[in-house]
């Protein structure tokens, strides 16, 4: 199945990397980037909507129809944030976006970037894991054709992209060591992008994808 994708988070490392794979992949026919500021990329497949308030999409709803996949790569770190702030950016924003898209595109597959260690019970002691767990659980209740929650661990960035986090720029030498001692916790950004594309075009038997699932789906 050819994909017409709505993608968020293109000005971040993960979103930019997933977008990079989408623009190169034959299964992806078109990509609509929705964000607060321009992503700075031009391509024949790419359209873009710059919209300042992603909590309220009513002004652009009519431009969000006709798509069959969403790759939701927008997120924030929990470092330095208290639960109400992290909850608003992580849960409320994602659910607001998801509810709008499920109404406009009932045949859509929604792929959400979560994280390794997410707490599906929503009852654990780690704040970010509880909030991510609630987000995953409630996304799966929306009337999409399918929802896939991706839980990457350490990500090896794609060379040449501009939004690589400083951690990876300065501590990239650690990645080969992590790959050697903890291969189950690391994946490349390319593999994550391919896994999301394959989930949208081919499907997968699980709705929660840990690193091993991401690696398997990327190879399909």
N, C-alpha and C positions, 0 to 999 in steps of 0.2 A: 504494500500500500504506500502510495506517495503521501508525504506529510506536508501539511501547511501548518507551520509552527508559530505560536506566540511565545516569545522568550522574554524573561525579565532578568535583571541583574547583569546586563551586558557590559556595564562599566566596572564590574568586579572581576576578580581573577577567575572564578568558576564560570560565571556567565559568559565572559569573553572566550574562555576555552571551549565551552559547549557550542557557542555560536560559530567559532572557527571550524569545528567539525561539521556543523550543519551546512555551512556554506560550501563545503567540499564534497558532501555526501550525495550520491545519486538518489537516495530515498527521500531526500528533502527537496521539495519543489519551491517552497517559499518560506521566508521567515519574517515575522513582524516583531520588531523589538519595541517594547513598551518600557519607558523609563522616565526618570525625572530630568535627566540631561542627555544630550546626544552621545551616542556610543563612539562616534568618530570613525565609523567604518562604512565604506560604500561597496556595494556588490549588486550584481544584477538580480539576485534572489531576495535582496534585503529591502524591506520597508521599515519605517520607523515612526513612532508616535512619541513625542515628548510631552509628558503630562505631569504637572507639578504635584498633584494629589492622587497618589495611587490607592488611597483609602476610598476614594469616591470616583468611580469610572463612568458615572452617568453621562457626562458630556461627550464621551468617546465610545459609548456602548455600541453604537451602530457601526463602528469601524472594527469591531472585534468578532464579527460573525463570519462564518465560512471557513473556520480553522478546525483541524481535527487533532491537534496536539498542543499542549502547553508544557514548556520546560521552565519551571519556576526555580530560578537560581538566585533569587534575591534573598539576602539574609544579613545578619549582623552578629558580631561576637558578643558573648555575654560578659566579657571582661569589663569590669568597671560599671556594670549596669545592675540596678536592682530589678527585682522580678516584674514590677508593673511596667517599667520601660521596655524590658526585653519581651514581655508578653505582648505588648502593643505592636511592636515591630515584627515579631515572629508569628504570633498566633493571629492577631486581629487583622493585620495586613494581608497575610496569606489567605485567610478564610474569606475576607471581603473580596479579594481578587478571584478566588475560586468560585464563590457563589455567583458572581457576575458571569464568569465564563461558562459555568454549568447551565445557566439560564439561556445564554446566547448560543451555545454549542453543545447540545446534549450528546452528540456522538463523539465528543472529545476524550482523548486520553490525557490525564494530568500527571506529570512527572515532577515530583518535589524533591529538592535537595535537602535532606535532613542531616544526620551525622551519626557516626559510630558511637555507640553507647546510649542512644536515645532510649528513654524509658516508656515502653508501651503501657505500663500499668498506671502511669501518671502519679505514682505515689512515692517514688524514691526521694532520697535526700538531696539529689543534685538538681538545682533549679532549672538549668537550661535543658536538661534531659527530660524533665517532667513537661516543660512547655512544648518542646519538640514532639514528645509523645502524644500530647493532646492534639497538636496540630495534625500529626499523621492520622490519628484516630478519626478526627472530625472531617478531614479531607475525604477519607474513605466512605463517609456517609453521604457525600454529595452525589447528585445524580449524573456523574460522568460514566462513560462506557467503562473506564478502568482508571484506577489511581495506583501509581507506583511511587513508593517512598524509598529514595536512594540514601544509603548510609555510608558514605565514603569515610575513610580514616585519613591517613596522611596522603596528600595529593602531590604527585610530581608534576610541576607546571610544564606547560608547552613552551619550548624555546621560541623567542622572538615576539611573544605577546607583551603588551605594554602594562597590563594591570597585575602582574605578578606581585604578590605580597612581599614585603621587605624580608620577612622571615625566610622565605624560600630563596631570595636573592643572596642573603648573607650566610645562610646555614644550609644551603643546598648540598654541601659536601656530606651532610649527615644522611641524605637519602639512600645512597648505596649501602650504608651501614644498617639502616632500618630495614631495607629490602633483604639484607642478609639474615638479620636476627629476628625480624618480625614480618615476614612476607605476607601474612594474612591481614595486615593492617595498612597496606600501602597500595595505591593504584595510580596510574598516570591520569592526568586530566583528559588526555585523548581517549583512554579506555572508558572513562566516565561518560564523555560525550557520545561515544559510539554505543554504549549500553543504553543510554536514554533514547537515542534514535531507534535502536533495535526494539526497545520496549514499545515505542510508538507505532512502528511499522509491522512488527512481528509478534509482539506480546511476550509475556513471561509467566511462568506458573506461580510465582510468588508476588505478593504486593509489597512486601518489605524486603529490600535487597541489601544484604550486607556485602562486604568487600568481595567475598568469594563469588557471590551472585553477579556482582558488577563485572568481575573479570570473565565469568562464564558467558554472560550476555554480550559482552563486547566482542567475543570471538565468534558469535553466531553469524 
